[in-house]
Amino acid sequence: MKKPAFRIRDEIAKLQEQLKLAETREAERIGRIALKAGFGEIEIEEGELQAAFEDVAKRFRGGEARSTGGKRAAGAGESSTPSAQNAAGAAQGRAGEA
């Protein structure tokens, strides 16, 4: 049996809210870990911090981290998932913006 469009929209809205809550929890968790590791005490550009987090994520997924270790080009990483962006923001002491 097919669902009416309004029910599908309701389900989508509920799933979007669940996703937002899950991303917030993940960002807060990663932010707490980053603060414990000392990221809150160093001055680092958001792009560099995001690149470092991406290297760590790649390492734990079984890939090799980038060997350049330098700054990324302006605008790089803007297409990443909201979770990664929230994690970077949370690591800089802005966990409430998730």
Helices and strands as residue ranges (DSSP letters): H 5-36, G 39-41, H 46-60, H 82-91, G 95-97
